């Protein structure tokens, strides 16, 4: 009896691949093994694992964004707690000391 192999659509294949790598990244974190040790143990490409790990970390970081409420500036300039200067010349200044622990936690 001849059977015809089922061919998956590119979308199905991509979705499956994403799910597999997401699970692998999750299992590596839970294992306590370093990335290289986990890849060796499971015979995975270290470079490919790194690609997928970065991809999922970027999504996780973007989900940590918090809303910022802006107040009208006062006539007295408050003390700057910290400032972030960007290459394009823009600058983000933080004046509220209560926000500092939150900002530091986002950078970890």
SULLIN-V687744 format. One line per field, one symbol per residue. phi: phi as a letter, one per 40 degrees, with the letter a starting at -180 (. if undefined). burial: # if it has 16 or more other C-alpha atoms within 10 Angstrom, else .. A space follows every 10 residues. Layout:
phi=???
burial=???
//
This chain:
phi=.cbccccccd cccccccccc cccccccccc cgcccccccc cbfbcccccc dccccccccc cccccbcbbb bccccccccc caabbcdcgc abbbbccccd cccccccc
burial=.......... .......... ##.##..#.. ....##.##. ........#. .##..#.... .......... .......... .......... ...#...... ........
//
